[in-house]
């Protein structure tokens, strides 16, 4: 059945309900029952609820212009609108009112079932409390008759009713956007997230009102308020509200050397909570500002975090924000010793138990890996302050690391956090707002940030870098230092070259020009194709240096996760980029270590640090919707894919029952951070068989996430396949159409025979190639890469959706069941310098002439990209049309869409726009695409069968299957652990909080998802799957960093013992032996006691609190010790009893002194400092249970991630996004 065969007849239930209104009020909630009315209109007000599209539209008129505010059901807080009424004035019959209040429960239920008590209602209300501002649209005075184009998005609405004393500034065309301020004479659309509409109680209106109530209940959309819950509206009076003081910090603070930095840090931290609608400016009283000014800047974020958490508790609602802040400062922050104020841009470890010297060293090490920067999200109506984010460093941030707080990540998003995609709808004002910010900058508390540059990955997510100039440094000076781009005359290419400097990289070592040589590119005979595009050489000695440095900086201390060799590296060096392949030293000239080809050198730069993006490794291959659609189009039967899916489900089902099978599955699908390998070791240690809830949850999250990916993306593993980095046969041995691939498993397997070759994304049938894998003795030194021939008429990489060798990942499959029946499909043309590639009606060339490219040109290109970002639309159109066509992906429309998709992929580098014409836009969509707001039909093609064959019940209810009930394993008892329990309680509170912060930052619902790296559902992310891989990578990186930091700081002997196990270079051997000898047997036994104490406070019933808020990952930071204790010790019933509290309290502070002595690397003075710190009284607020309750609050915020796995080539991760 094709797409036109679906039944699209609409029943009465699908028609929207229209309710004429009396007035529309906009404002904010001061508390649960008090609504502050900031703006009101009575002109042409009506409410339209569209149940088929799950959207609500509120129409109104302002200054004789018609507008509408539009939002989806999911945009409502708790996904519910509130229904209440204004009672009649019944003062004359007070007895009747008292009688009504004494109704029994039965009468109360009957009244609630009957709906509103209309006899006592003067006016009816619907209140819409939103998570973020709605979309605002203006009706055009003159325009096309097309209903969709009669409305255009707006970012501002003029208002003559605004109070002139409000905290606003005049928004002229040349003024910057100010954080915390909005334009005067305009409605504060970015702040008013509560819209309230009133309705007459007349019978005709009441009938429509009732219809919304009855139909809304079917969608669980309406919540009717009881009489005692009715909202109280009050008019806004800005003159009575305390204004944000000009100074937020007391100048007499001896702990602050930089007043301006202190002021900025405190303003930034406060604006995060205000711009996220967590703090209401109407509630920030003078007491709050006075207490806030006393705070040390380094305690600001902590204080506000505890304050917000306390607000969510019952006793928190009864206090003003000023009282809450004072309570937090007196009861919690003053119990911790003050630390020296550090700039807001410094790198933090989150742990404060090290000495000053060790912390300084630790920060120096961390700086090579993660850097903390500020971020702003600009929406159509607001500017949102994001929490400072840790991200991988790049050369610019490392060069100017003393000015990190002057850098600002800026991302342009829609109100719900999604991308502002190219659309046929009029979005002109949205684009003008983006242009206004780029051209005029952003002001944050006296600092003026201006546009700097953007990387390729940032461009794809509509983000860029801003910089606040200082007296000695400007954005122009930074761009000059980056390199000489003057030879580039194409704006897009110029911007891409600048973006190379912002790639997330790991610096390794400096390579001078004397150690570098240039080698020629290898071209086809007709000069059309470049076989060596993006690939060069590297010596084995330098390759070993990279492998060692990479694992030291990433904190991977376990020998099993460290490869013994690597054959290729994706790198940056000055203006050069691409891949370097390990070749024998004899190929180099004397004293040379690297060789670049002209295709790799993009611009000239004085930066000589060799930076690594990726180390070559082989990974499991997954099919996805695009590849399955192409293989099906080329004749692969449906049962082949269904069989693979069935095998996958059976394997996943065995994981909870068969520990051996479970460990095998986890190891087979390893990740770059070794998370799955760590889970496998816990399974092998017997914790899955013993029913440990933490390990069971990790394994189950892995299972459910794989099922979810299979249903949503058709992501199905193929056993007889591999994915790896593509490199060139530098020996010129392979023949045309041949490849070489050797896997570095125990058998050192070499692939032989015919294989399917492809690269993601692939939309054209010719992107699927058949090749011959052969053994080549001359290439046997290369592992875990796919080696391509340099012979023939055309290079294989360019046939695979226009790939090259500068970092692209290729997949090969030797499972004969997946071999296409049609194997002669010609590839799509991707010639270099093709003279015949004239632009057609669907592409536009956005290049410049011979004039120099300016920053204005780059800013304009950034706007053009957002305006014409059609990549996702084209891919979705291709999938829908392929599913509805009898020719599948071989349909002529699909071929045209594949060509447009190729143009769109290269848009960031070429500036050529791919326009999606109307005749290539699908009219309806298959069910597996889940386009609920579009006409859809059940697909009878393979993707539809795969989609419906997976029951999503377990996926939808995965959180209810979490096991949080703990049973103390007595094998974990160690004599002497009592003295560490008090400290363990405090540390667990701190560790759990840091885990929650990462969960909130990335929108992860459960601890098990975060720790396992298997995310089932992303919270607070409305932008679809565009960044799934990048965000998952960042979340995994953050939890790995947290675990490594805590191991290094609290278990140094354990950390050192694993470090000494590494097989390092000879010059490190003595250092490893010395490090291992520094820790005596007694010191290691003390770490056993500490690990046992951590396990006790997490698992013993005497330490438990609310099961729903329980967190279990804390003791598994030292999982090697727990695994060893499980094997060494036996169960003993006597250890099930709780340790007496008097015994625990008697060691209060003692464990810290023992710990500081154990850390023998710290100087004597540092040990004394630690003693003094840890002898301070412990925190009593919040308590263990209270702080956990407070900290688990997950706010309705849309957060977006910052870094990417790979800058120029992260588009390869697009394979699983469709």
N, C-alpha and C positions, 0 to 999 in steps of 0.2 A: 504494500500500500504506500503510495507516495504521499507527499505532504499535503496535496490538495484533497486527499481522500478522507481527512479527518472530519469529525462532526463538530462544526463550529456554531451550530444554532444556539442562541442564547436564551435561556429560560428567564422567567420573571425575576428569579433570585439574583441574576447577574446584573440587573439594571441598578444604577446608583440611586441612592435616596437623597433628595434635595429638600433641605429645611430652611425656609426664609428666616432670617434672624432680625433682632432688634438692634443689637450693638455688638461690636467686637472690641475686646480689651486686650492689650498686650502688656506684659510686665514680667515679674519674677515672684517666686514664693519666698517670703521672709521666713516662714516656718511651715510645718505641715498643714496648718489651717489658715494661714494669713497670706492673701494674695495682694501684692502691691501693684496697683494699676498705674502704669507709666504713660499709656496712650490709649485714646478711645475714639471710635468713629461709629456713627449711626447710619452712614450712607451705603445703601445697596449691599447689605450684609446678608450672606447666606452660607450654609454649610452643605457640602456635597461629599457623601461617603460612597466610594466606589469599591464594592466588595470583590469584584473579579480581579481588579488590579491591586487590591489591598492598599489603597491610597485615599487620603482625605484632602479636600481642597476647601479653603476658607476664602470667600470672595468679599471684597470691601472696596470702598472708594476713598481716596485721600487727595485733597486739593483738585477735585474734579477729574481725577485719573483713576481708572479701574485697575485693581491689582488682585492677585490671589496668592495665598500662602499654601504651599503644597508639601505633604510629607507622607511617608508610608506608615503602616501600622507598626512596624518594627522600630520606628523612630521614637515612639512614645515610651516614656519611662514605665517599666513593667508591662509594656505593650498594652496599656489600658488608658482609655479616656474616662474622665470622671463626670458623672451625672448628678447634679444637685439642683436646688431651687432656693429662691428667696421667699421666706415665709411672710404672710401678711402681718401687718401690725395688729397684734391681738392684746394690746395692753388693757383694753376694756374688759376682757374676759380672761383674767389671769387664772381663775380657778379652772377654766377649761384647759389652759396650757399645762397646769400642774397635773391634771387628770391624764392628759396625753402622755406626760413623762412617766406615769406609773403603769403603763401598759405592760402586761406580762410578756414572757418570751414567745408564747404562741401567737399573740396578737402582733408582736414585733416581726415574727417571721411572715405572717400573713400580709402585713403591710409591705414588707420587702418584696414579696412575691408579686403583689399588685402593682409595684412600681412606685412612682412619685405620688405623694398625697396631694392630688391636684386641688382639693378643696382648700388647702392651707397654703397653696403656692401662688405667689404673685407673679414671679418671673421664673422661667426655666433656664438652666445653664448646661452647657458642655464645656469642660475644662480640659485643655490639651497640654499636658506637661511633657515637654520634649527633651531628648537627650542633648540636642544641639539645635541651632536655628533651622527653620524649614527653608525650602526653596521659595524665593519670591519672584513672581512674574508680573509683567505689566502688559495690559491689552494695547495693541497698536491702534493708533487712530486710523491709519490707512495701511492696508497690507493685503497679502494674498488671501484668497478665500479658504485656503487649506486651514482647517481647524488647528492643526499642530503649530503652524507658523503665525497664527494670530497673536500669540503670546511670546514675549521675549524675557529672558532672565534679567533680573536687576540686582545690583549690589547695594543700592541706597534708595531710600524713599524720602523725599522732602517732607518736612513737618514744620508748621508754624506754631505748634503747641509746646515745643521743647523749652524747658526752663533755661534761661541764659546762664544761670549760675552752675549748671551741671558740668561735670568733668569732661569737657569736650574741647576740641580745637576746630578752627575753620579748615575745612578740607579743600584747599585750592588745588589746581592741577599741577603745581610745582612743589608742593610740600610733601615731605616724607610721611609714611604711615607710622603712627606712634603707638607703641604697645601700651595699653591701659587707657587710651583715649580714642574718642570717635568724633566724627565731623559734626560741627554744630549745624543747627537747622535741618538735621536729618534724624530720622528715627533710629534708635539704637538697636538695629535688627540683630546685631551680633550678641547682644546681651539678653534680649527678651526671648526666653525660651518657654514661656507660659502664655498660651493664647486661650482666651475665655470668651465664649459667645453666648449671648442671652437670647431667649426666645419668648414670644408671647404665649400666654396660657389659653389662648382661644382654641376652640375645638379643632379647626382645620389645621392649625400649626401643631397642636398637641398630637394629632393623628400621625403626622410625619415624624414628630419627635419620638413617639412610641415605636414607630417602625424602625428607627435607628436603634432603640433599646432592644427590641426583640431580635432583629437581625444581628445586632452587635454581639448579643449573648452567644449566638451560634459560633461566632469567631473568637469568643472570649475577649471581646474588645472593650466592653463597657463595664465600669464598676460604679454602682449606685451608692451614694453616700447616705448613711443614716442621719437623722436630724441632728444628732450631737456631733457629726463629722462635717457639717456644712462649712464651706469656705467663707472666710470673712474678708471681703475686699476693702482695701484702704487706699486712698489716693497717695500718689508719690509726692514727697516734699524734699527735694534735693538740698534745700538750704538747711534742713535739720540733720542731714547725714554728715558725719565727719568726713572731711576730704583727706586724700592721701597726702601726708606731710611731705615737704620738700626734702627733708632729711630723715632717713630711716635708721641711722646709726649714730650713737653717741660718740663724739670725737675724743672723749677722754678714755677710750678703751685702750689699755696698754697692750692688748694682744693683737692690735690691728696696726700694721705699718702703712697700709695703703687704704686711705679713707674712701677714695673713689671706687676701688675694687670692692671694698666692703659694702658700700651703698648699692653698687650694681648687683652683687651677689644676693643681697637681701630683697631688693626689688624683684629680681628675676624669680627667686623662690616663691615670693608672695603672689606674683602674677600668674604663676603656674596654677595655683588653686583658684584664683579669681577667673582666669580665662577658661578653666575647665568646669566652672559653675559649681565648685565645691564650697567656696566661700562666697557669700553674698555681700556685696559692698555695703548694703544697707545695714548689715550686722557688724561691720568693722567699726567699733566705737573708739573713743579716745583712750580708754584703758588698754585696748588692744595695741594701739600704736605706741603708747608709752612703754608697755612691756616688750613690744617688738624691738624698739630702739635699744633696749638694754642687752638684747641677745648678741652673743658673739657670732660673727658670720659663719664660722665653721659648725655652729650648732643650729643654724636656722632651719635647714632642711629637716633635721631630726625633730626639732620642736614642732614644726608645722605638720609633720607626718603623724606624730603622736596626738597632736591636737585634732587633726581630722579624724583619726581613728576613735578618739574619745567622743567626738560629736555623734558618732553613730550608736553609742551606747545609751541606755535609758537615762542614766544620770547626766550624760552630756547634753541632752536636750534642754535641761533645766538651767543651764548656765549660759551666760553671754560669751562671745568669742574672747573678749578680754579676760573674763574669769577663767576660761579654759586655758588660755595661754599662760596665765599666771600660775595656774595649778600645775601645768606640765613643767614649767621652769622650776618651780619650787620643789615639786615632789620627785622629779626624775632627773632633769638635766643637771641640777646642782649637785647631785650625788656622784657625778662623773667628773674627773679632773679636766680642766680646760686644756685644750691643745693649742699650739701656735696656729694662728690663722693662716690657711693656705689659699692660694688663688682658686677661684671656682673652676679653673681649667686644668687643675692638676689631676694626675691619675691617682685614683684611690683603690685600695685593696679591700676596704670594708671591714678590716680587722685592726683593732687598736691595742693588741697585747704585745707588740714587739717593741724593742728599744728604739731610741731615736736613730741610732746609727744603722741598725738593721732595717728600719723602715725606709730610711733614705736609700740604702742599697736596693731594697725591694722595689721602690718606686722607679729607680733608674732602670732596673730590669723590665719592669712593666711597661715603661715608656716605649720600649722597642716593640711592644705588642699591641697594647690598647691605650687609647687616648680618650679623654673625656671632653666633649664639646657641647656647646649650647645649640639648641635647635628651635626654630619657629615654624609653625604651620600657618599659612595664609589661606583663609577660606573666602568665599565671595563676600561675607559680611563681617568677618572677625579676624583677629590675629591671635592664635593660640600659642602659648608658651609650653614647650614640651620639656619633660625632665631631661636633665643633662645625660647624654648617652655615651656609653663607652663604645668605641669602634676601632677597627684596625687602623694603624697609623699609615700615613702616606708621606712622601718626601717633603711636601710643603709644610705639613704640620710638624714634622720632626725638625725641619730647618728653623722654624719660628716657634719652637716649643715654649719659649718664655712669653709668648703673646697669644697663647691658645684661647684665652677668653675674649680676644678681639675677633676671632673667627666665629662665624654663625652659619649653621646649616639652615637653609630656607627651602620649604617644600610647599607647592601650591596644590591644594586639594579641594574637593567639594565639601559641603557641610558634613556629610556622613563619613568623611575620611577617604572616599574613593577618588579615583582620577577624574579630572575634567577632560573627558574624551572628546575627540572630534565628533560633531553631531550635526544633523540636518536642522536641529532646532536653533533658533537665534540666541547665541551665547555672547553677543558682541560686548556687553558690559562686563562679563567675566574676564574676557581677554583684555579689555581696557584696564581692568583692575590689576591684572598681572603686569601689564606694561607699566602702569603707574608705579608699582613697587620696584620694578627693575630699574626704572629711570630715576626715581627720586629717593630710593633707599628706605631704610627702616630706622626709627629712633627708639632706643631703649634706655630710659633713664639717663638722658644726657649723652649717650653714645650714638653716633650716626654711622650706621652700617651701609655700605654700598656694594654693588655687585662686583664679584671677583672672577669667578669662572665656574665650570661644572665638568664633571666626568661623564663618560658615556652612560654609565649605569645610573647616575643621578638624572641625566636628561630623560631616560626612559621612565623614571618615576617622578618627573616634573620637579626636580630639586636642583639646587645650586648652592654655591658658597658665597657668602657676603663677608666683608671685612671692615672693621672700624679703624680708620686711620689714626695714627698717633703723630706726635710731633716729629718722630724720627723714622716713621715707616708708613708707606701708603700701599694701596692695592696695586698701583702702577709699578712700584718698585718690586713687589712680589712677582708680578707677571714678567718683568724684565729678568729677574733671577731665574725663572723657570726655563727660559731658553729663547732661541731666536726663531720665531715663526713667520718671519717676514716673507719667505718664499711662497707661502701658501696664499693663493688669491681666492680660493673658494671658502666661503664663510663657514660652512659645515665642517670642512676638513681642518680649517684653522682652529675651530672650537674643539674638534676631536684631538688635535695635537696638544692643546693646552690641557685637555682632560686626562692625558696620559700621566701627568704629574700628580693627579689626585687618585690614581689607582691604589686600592688597599694592598699594600705590599709589606714584605718583611726584609729589611736591610740585612745584607750578609757581610760583604767586604768591599773595599774600594778596589776598582780595577782601572789602572792608569791606561792612557793611550798606548804606552809601550808594550802592554800585555794583550793588546787587542789588534786583530788584523781583519781586513775586509776581503771577502771572497766573492766571486761573481755569482749572480743568479743563474739558474738553469731554466731555459726556455724551450718551448716546442719549436719544431723546425720552421713553422710559419709565423713564429713570434707572437701568436695569439694568446698562448697560455704559459703561465709561470709555474713550473713544477716545484720550485723551492720557495714559494711565497711565504715569508714569515718565519723561516727556520734557519738556524746557524749551528755552530759547534761550541762545545765546552770540553775542557780536559777532565779526565777522571779524578785527578787530585782536587780540582776546584769543586767537582760534583760531590765528593766526599765531605768537603767543608760545608757545603750547602745543607746536606742531609743532617749532619751533626748540629749545625746552628739552628736549623728549622725545628728540630725536636727539643732542643734546649729551651728555645724561646716559647714554644707552645706548651711547655711543662709536661710533656709526655715522658714519664719516668719508667714506664714498664717496658721491658725489653721486647715483649711479644708484639708491641705496637710499632716497633721501630724497624723499618725495612733495612736489609743489609746492603741494598743498592738502589739506585735510581738512574734511569736511562735518559730522562729529559726533564726540562724545567721551563715553565712559563715565566718570563722575566721582564724587567724594565732596567735599562741602563742608559742614563742620560736621555737622549732623544731616540734611542733604539728600543724596540719591543719585539715580542714574539716568543719563539721556543728555541732553546739550545739543546742539541742532542749530544750525548757523550760519544766522542770518537777517539781512536788511538792517538797517543801523543805524537806519533811520527807524522801525522797529517798536518800538524801545526809547524809554523816557522819557529825558529829558536826563541825561547822565553815567552812564547805566546800562550795564553790560557783560554781566550774566547775568540770566536770568529763570527762576524756579522755579515749578512748580505745586504746589498743596497735596498732590497724590499723591506728590510727591518728598520733601517735608519730613517726616521720620519722628520727629525729636525735636529739642529745643533744645540748642545747644552754642555755646560761646564760641570754638571753633576755626574760624578764618576762612581757612585755607590751602586753596586750590583744588588738589585732588589728582586725577590722571588714572590710570585703570585701563587704558583701551584707546582707541586712535585708530582711527577708521573706515577700513577698507580692504576691497577686494573680494578674495575668495579662491576657489580652485577648489572646485567642488561634488563631493562623493563620495556615492554611494549606500552604504547599509549594510544589514545584515540586516533591521532593522525596516522601513525604507522599501521595500526590495525585497519583503518579505512583504506590506506593505499595497498596493503597486502591483499585485502579482500577484493579490491578493485582489480588486482592482477591475478586473481584466480585461486587464492588460498581458501579452502573450504571453511565454513563457519565452525564445524565441529572441532577443528584444530584449536581455535581460540577458546572454545568452551571447555575442551579437555584441559588446556593449560590452566584455566581458571579453577576448574574442579580440583586439579592436583594442588594448586596453591591453597585452596580452602581446606583440603584434607591435611596438608602439612601444618597449617596454622591451628587446626583443631587438635592436633596431637601435642602441641607445645606444652599445654598445661598438664598433660598426662605422662609425657615421656620426656624426662629431663635430658637424655642424650640427644634426642631429636631436637629439642628446644635449643640446646647449646650449639648444635650444628647449624641450625637456621639463623641464629643470632650472629655467628661468626661468618657465615656465608654472605650476610648482608651488612657487613661492617661499615662503619662511618669513619670519617677522617679524624674525629676526636676520640675514637676508641670507646665510645659509650656502650655500644652493643657488645663489644668484647668484655667490658667490665661486668655487664649483666650476665654474660655467658659464664664467667668465672664464679659468680655467686650461685648460678644454677648448678655448676659442676661441684661446688662445695656442699651441695645438699640442701640449700635453703629453700628451693622450690618444693622438693619432696617433703620437707618438714612443715610446709605450709606457712612460711614467713609471709606476712601480708605485704610487706614492702616489695619483696622480690616477685610475688604473685602479681601485684599491681603493675610492676614494670613490664613483665612478660605479657600481661593482658593488654596493656596500652600498645605494645608493639603489634600484637595480633589485630586489635581493633583498628589501629591506624592503617594497617595494610589492607584490611577489608574496605575501609572507607576510601582509600585511594583507588582500589579496584573498582568500586561502584561509581565514584564521582569522576574518575579520570581514565578508567580502563587500564590502570597501571598493573600489569601482570608480569611477573618475573619469567625469564627464559633461562633454563639451566645450561643449555648448550649454546652459550653466547657470552660475549664480554664487551665492555665499553672501555676505551682508553684514549689517550692523547695520540694524535696523528703526527708522524715524523717522516723524514725522507730517507730513502736508501742512498746513503752517501758513498756506498761501494759500487753503485751502478750495476748491480748483479741481477735484481729482479726484472723480469720481463713485463711487457705491457699487460695490464689486467691482473698482475700478481701482487700479493701482499705477504708480509711476514709478521707473525705474532707469536711470542713466547711468553708464557705465564710463569710467574715466579713462585708457584706453589712448590710443595715438597718434591713433586715429580718433574718440575721444570718442563711443563707440557708445551709442546709446539703444535700449533693448529695446522691440520692438513686438509686439503680438499676444497670443494666449492663452498662459498659462504655468501650470505646476503650482507651487503654493506650499505649503511645509511648514516645520516647525521640529522639531528633535530635542530630546528623544526623542518619538517618535510611535508610539502603539500602536492608536489608534482609527481605523477607516476614515474617519471624518469629519474627521480631522486633515489629510487631503490635500485641498487646496482648488484649484479652478480660478479664475484671475483673468485680467484683461485688462491687459496692459502698454501704456501709451500715452505719447505725447510730450506734455509740458506745458511750454510756454515759460516760465511763471512759476517753474518748478522747475529750470531748467537750470543754476543755480549750485550744485546739489547733485550730488556725485559719490560713487560707490562706497557708496551706501546704498540701501535699499529703502524708498520713501516710500509710506505707507499713507493712504488716504482717511479723512476725518473725517465722512463722510456715510453714511447708511444706518441699518438697524435694529440692527446689531451690528458691532463692529469686527472686522476680519480677524485681527489677532494673537490675540485670545482664542479664535478658532475653531481655531487651530493649536496643539493640545494646551495650551490655557490660557496662551498667551504674552502678553506685554505689551511695552512700549517702554522698559524701564529697562535694556536691555543685551542683549536676546535677539538671537541670530543667526538669520536666515531664509534659506531657499534658494528660488530660482526656476529652473525648467527650461522652456526653450522648444523642446526636442526633441520633435516630435510623436509619435515612436515611444513615448514614455513617458507620453503622455496617457492617463488612465484611461478605460476604456469606461463604467464606472458613475460618473457625475459628480454625482449628486443625493443622495449620502449626507449626512444631517444631521450637523452637528458635535456633539460632546459638550458638555453644559451646563457653562459656567464663569461663571455669572452672579455679579455682585457683590451681596452682601447678599441672596442667594436665600432667601426665607422657607420654601421647600419643601425645602430641602436638609437634611432630617432625617437623623440618623445611623441607619444600619441596623445589622444584626448584625455587619457586617464592619468597622465603623469605630467608634472610641472618641474622644470629645472630651476632651482633657486641658487644659482651661482652668481658671482660678481665678475666684473671686468678686471683689468690689470691694476686697478687702484688698490691701495693697501687696505687691509681689513681693519676696522676699528671696533672698539668695545660696543659702540651703538649697533654695529652690524651683528655682533654676537648676541646682544640682548634681543634684537629683532628676530634672529634665527630661533632663539629659545621660545619666543612667543609663537612663531610660525610652526614650530614642532608641536606645541600643545594644540594649536588650532587644527593641525592636520595629522594628529596621531591616530591613524586608522588601523594600526597593526592588529589589535584585538578584534575590531569589527570585521576585517577581511578574513581572519582565521575562522571566526564564528560563521560568517556567511559561507565560506568554503565547506565547513562541516555540515551545515544545514542543507545546502544544495546537493552535496554528495550523497547525503542520506535519502533525499527525496527523488534522486535521479536514477533511472534504470541503468545508466552507464557508470554509476558510482562516481569516484573521483576522476574518471576519464571523461566526464561531461565537459563540453566546450566551455561552459561557464566556470567550471572548477579550474580548468587549465588557465583561463584568463585571471581568475582570482589567485592562483598560485604565482603567476607572473607579477601581479600587483603586490602580493605578499613579499616577494623577493625585493621589490623596490622599496617597500615600507621598512623592511629590516635594515636596509642600507641607508635609509633617510638620515640618521644621525651623522653619517660620514660623507654622504654625497649632496645632501640638500635637495634631492629630487623627491617631490611629493607624489604619493600614490592616492589618487582620488577614487572613492568607491561610488560608481554610478548607481542610479536607482534600479536599473534593470538587473543588477547583480546583488541586490539586497533581498534576502528571503522574505516571503510573506508569512510563513509559519515555521515553527521549529520542532524538531523531534523531542520526545519527552525526556531523553537522557541529558539534554542540555539544560533542563530545569529553568527554562525561561517562563516563569510564572506570570509575568506581565505581558506575555506575547501569546498569540494563537499557537497552539501546539497539538501534536498528534502522537500516538504510540508508534514508535519506529519498529518496522519488521526486519531491519537490517541487523548485522552482527552487533553493532554498538548498542542497539536497543535490547537485543537478547541478553547481552552481558550485563547491562544495567539492571534489568528486571530479574535476573537470576540470583541477585544478592539481596537477601532480606536485610533491611536496614534497622531492624528492631534493636539488635545489639549495639549498633552504632549510635542510634538516637538515645539509648539509655545506658551508655557506657559508664556514666558517673555513679549510677545506682549499683553497679557491680563491683565498685571499689571495696576492698576489704581494709578496714581501719581498726578492727578489734585486735589488740595485741596480746600475746601470751609470752611472758618472760622466759627466755631460753636460759636455763640455769648453767649451761656450758659457758656462758659468757661471764660468769662470776670469777673475779680475780681477787685474791687476798690483798688488801691494802687499797682497794679502789674507793673506799669510803671518803678519803680525804679529797677526792676529785669531784664528788657529786655536787657539792654546792656550786663550784665553779662551772660544772657541766650544765646546771640549770640556767645560769646566766648566759653562758655561751650558746645554748640551744635557742634561747629567746632571740639572741642576736642573729644567729644563723638562719632561723626560720624567717625572720623579718627580711633578711637579704634575699632569700628564696622568693618570698612573696613580692618583693619589689621587682624582681626579674619577671615573675608571672604577670604582674600588672603592666610592666613596660611592653611586653610582647603579646599580651592578650591571651595567656595560657590559662585554662580553667582549673587544672589540678596539678598538684605537685608531681604526681606520677608521670604525667605527660611531659613535664619539663625535664625531669631527671632522666627519663628514658629517651628523650629526644624524639619521641613519637607523638606528634601533636594530632589529636583527633579533630578538635574543633577550635578554631581561632575566635577568641572573643574580641570585641571592639575593633574588628577589621571588616569593613564593609566594601573593600576594594577588590574582592574576588581573588582569584588565584594568581594574579600577575606576579606577585613577589613571594610566592609560597617558599621556593627554595632559598631565597635570600634571607627571609625572616626566620625560617627554621634553622638555617646555618648560624645566624646571629644568636638565636636563643640557645642552641647547643654550645656555641662558643662561650656564652656568658656563664652557663651553669658549670661548664668545664673549668673556666677560669676561677669561679668561686670555690669549687672543690679543690683545685690545685693550690690556691692561696691558703686555704685553711689547713691543708696537709702540710704545706711548707712551714707554716707558722706555728702549728700545734703538734706536729709529729715530725720534727726534723730528723730524728734517727731513722724512722721509717722511710722518709723521703730520700735520705742519703744512701740507705742500703740499696734502694732500687736504682739510684744513680750509679752506684759502684758496680751494679750488674751489667751496665751497658758495655757493649763492645766498642770502645772508643779508639781514637788514634793513640799511637804510642806515647806521645807527649802528654797525654792526659792520664796515663795509667798510674803514675805515682800520685797524682792529685786525688784520684779515686780511692787509692789505698789509704791515703792520709785522712780523707773525709770519713771513710768507714771506721777507722781506728779511733776517731774522736769520740765516738759514742760507745760507752761501756755496756756490759750486759745489764747492769743495774739501771742504767738510763733507759735502755730499751724495755726493761720490765716496767718501769714507771709509765712508759707510753702504753703498754698493755693495760695497766690500771686505768689510765685515762680513757682509753677506748672502751673499756668495760663500764666505766662510769657514764660515758656518753650513751651507751646502749641501755643502761639501767634507767636513766631519766627519760628515755624515749619509750621503752617497752614495759616497764614494770607497772602493775596496776596502781601502785601507790602514787605514781607520778602522773596519772592520766587525768584528762579533762574532757570537754565536749568532743565526742567522737567525730562529729562532722567537720571539726576544725583541726583535727589531729594531723600532724606532719611527722614523717618517719625517716627522712633521708639523713638526718643529722649524724648518727653514729657511723653510717656507711662511708663517711669521708675516709675512715681508716678501715676499709673493708678487708684488706689483707690481714690485719690483726684479728678481726672477727672470724675470718675463714680459718685462721690458724687455731684460734681458741676452740672453734667448733670441732676441729679434728683432734685436738690434744685432750680436751676435758670430757668428762662424763656428766650426765644429768644427775642432779642431787636435789631431793625434795626440800632439804633444809634451806636452800637458797631461794625458794619461792617466797619466803617471808620478807617483808619490807625491812630495810635497814633502819634501825631506830633513828629518829630525827635528831636526838641529842648527839649521837655519834657523828652525824653529818655536820651539824652546826659547830661542833667542837673543832672541826678542821676548816672552818670558814676562813679563807685567806691563806691557809697553810699550803693548799695545792698550788696557788699562784707562785709562792716562793719556791716551791719545789720545781715548778716549771721553769722559772727564770734561771735556776741553777743548772737545770738540764741543758738549757741553750748555751752551751759552752762557748759558742762563737761570739757571744755578746761581751763587750768590755765590762769591767767591774762596775763602773759608774752606771752603766745601763741597767745592770741587775738591781742596783739600789733604787733606781727610778721605778722599776717594775714593782718592787716591794712596796714602795710608797703608794703607787697607784692601786694595787690590789688590796691594800689594807683599808681602803676607803669603805664606808658602809655600802652594802649592796643595794641595788635598786629595789624599792618596794612599790613603785608605781611605774607602769602598770604591773600588776602581779602576773605570774606565769600564765594563769588562765585568762586574766583580763586582757593582757597585751595580745594574746593570741586571738581573742575574740575581736579586739579592736583592729588588729592588723590584717584580718582576712577580708576586710571590706574591698570589694572590687567595684570601682566606679565605672560609669558608662562613658568611657572616653575612647575616642578613636586614636590609637597610636600608630605611627608608621615607622618603619625601620629605616636605618640609615645607610649601612654599608652593604656591599655586595661581595659575592664570592669572587667574581671575576669581572673586571670593568668592561673591557671592550667585547668580551665574548660571553657575558652572562645570558645573552639571548639564547644560548644553547639550552638553558634550563627551561625554555619555553615548551619543551617536549611534553611536560606533564601538566601544562596549564590549560590544555584544551580538552 
